[in-house]
Amino acid sequence: MADKETIERLKDQALEMRELVLKLSAKTVIHLGGDLSMADMMTALYMYKMKKNLDYPGKWPERDRFVLSKGHGAGCLYIAMAMAGYGSIDEIFETYGAWGSRYGMHPCKNQNPGMEVSSGSLGHGLTLCSGLALAAKERGDKHHVFTMLGDGECNEGAIWEGAMLAAHYKLGNLVALVDRNMVSLSSPTEEQYGGLRLEPLGDKFKAFGWNVVEINGNCMEEVVDALDNIPDADSDVPTVIIGHTIKGYGVSFMEGTPKWHHGMLTDPELLAQALEEVKQTRYK
Ligand SMILES: Cc1ncc(C[n+]2csc(CCOP(=O)(O)OP(=O)(O)O)c2C)c(N)n1
């Protein structure tokens, strides 16, 4: 169990991550709504939970693997990785989205040491991670494979193929986190496709044979507790942590609205307001 000091450090880092997301959105188009919602889970994964060796990024066999299945959250991933020691915040700000930059709008593994796969086309992360987890299990490796799914992304059929596969192959080393912010690109998830609801999402994963943990994904104590309690890698049942979050978390005019799914925050007054308001997330 993490001590109070660790939790406080992680809360500081999650706030720093959100501030960097907002500042980056002043320079370039990013998917800021979903970046702000998953920042606590990304912080806890990169700055607390995952085993890594910065001397051998992406090469140390014992490292935990992470795949950002909701690859449009690249801005947050780059910032998380740079804060964790892979890559450079300055370089992100100087080059994001520029021709030839390794910081494109979606993550590119070949240009970013420490990144396990390229992503951006939704729906592939869970099957891909099932493959990584199955290979690790067959080798007798002891690391975990983590993936972050968007909730709107869970409309993709391949997510459920992955869910079925992971339970069938008893991939206890696989942990999916769902950024359950209730909003997809242009509408609430429960209203998409004429009301094709995702709920009860936890029961659906249970029916597929998974451990299901539901938490407030914007509460660092709950996120860390959930990650502390994942089963050992040599166990038999995959785990999904459904993190109930708020899209655009911390910024009043962004919260819960598809309008800020992606875009730029160019108005200096709005940016200043957002940076001021987001400080409150540190104390919630
Ligand atoms: C296969 C595929 N279809 C469509 C898109 C376009 N797209 C980008 S983000 C997005 C919405 C994703 O919603 P959600 O998973 O809820 O993401 P979040 O709210 O966490 O940002 C869509 C449809 C895509 N990237 N890939």
The ligand as an SDF file (V2000), in Angstrom:
LIG
                    3D

 26 27  0  0  0  0  0  0  0  0999 V2000
  -11.2890    2.6700  -35.7880 C   0  0  0  0  0  0  0  0  0  0  0  0
  -11.4640    4.1260  -35.4730 C   0  0  0  0  0  0  0  0  0  0  0  0
  -12.6480    4.7130  -35.7370 N   0  0  0  0  0  0  0  0  0  0  0  0
  -12.8200    6.0420  -35.4670 C   0  0  0  0  0  0  0  0  0  0  0  0
  -11.8010    6.7700  -34.9420 C   0  0  0  0  0  0  0  0  0  0  0  0
  -11.9970    8.2570  -34.6840 C   0  0  0  0  0  0  0  0  0  0  0  0
  -12.0650    8.5500  -33.2730 N   0  0  0  0  0  0  0  0  0  0  0  0
  -11.0420    9.1170  -32.6140 C   0  0  0  0  0  0  0  0  0  0  0  0
  -11.3550    9.3500  -30.9980 S   0  0  0  0  0  0  0  0  0  0  0  0
  -12.9190    8.7320  -31.1660 C   0  0  0  0  0  0  0  0  0  0  0  0
  -13.8550    8.6500  -29.9950 C   0  0  0  0  0  0  0  0  0  0  0  0
  -13.3110    7.7950  -28.9050 C   0  0  0  0  0  0  0  0  0  0  0  0
  -14.1140    7.8940  -27.7740 O   0  0  0  0  0  0  0  0  0  0  0  0
  -13.6060    7.3550  -26.3980 P   0  0  0  0  0  0  0  0  0  0  0  0
  -13.0700    5.9980  -26.5620 O   0  0  0  0  0  0  0  0  0  0  0  0
  -14.7080    7.5060  -25.4220 O   0  0  0  0  0  0  0  0  0  0  0  0
  -12.3750    8.3140  -26.0940 O   0  0  0  0  0  0  0  0  0  0  0  0
  -12.1460    9.4090  -24.9470 P   0  0  0  0  0  0  0  0  0  0  0  0
  -13.4650    9.9900  -24.5590 O   0  0  0  0  0  0  0  0  0  0  0  0
  -11.5280    8.6990  -23.8190 O   0  0  0  0  0  0  0  0  0  0  0  0
  -11.2190   10.4010  -25.5730 O   0  0  0  0  0  0  0  0  0  0  0  0
  -13.1640    8.3270  -32.4680 C   0  0  0  0  0  0  0  0  0  0  0  0
  -14.4400    7.7490  -32.9330 C   0  0  0  0  0  0  0  0  0  0  0  0
  -10.5660    6.1260  -34.6820 C   0  0  0  0  0  0  0  0  0  0  0  0
   -9.5110    6.7460  -34.1520 N   0  0  0  0  0  0  0  0  0  0  0  0
  -10.4220    4.7940  -34.9450 N   0  0  0  0  0  0  0  0  0  0  0  0
  1  2  1  0
  2  3  1  0
  2 26  2  0
  3  4  2  0
  4  5  1  0
  5  6  1  0
  5 24  2  0
  6  7  1  0
  7  8  2  0
  7 22  1  0
  8  9  1  0
  9 10  1  0
 10 11  1  0
 10 22  2  0
 11 12  1  0
 12 13  1  0
 13 14  1  0
 14 15  2  0
 14 16  1  0
 14 17  1  0
 17 18  1  0
 18 19  2  0
 18 20  1  0
 18 21  1  0
 22 23  1  0
 24 25  1  0
 24 26  1  0
M  CHG  1   7   1
M  END
$$$$
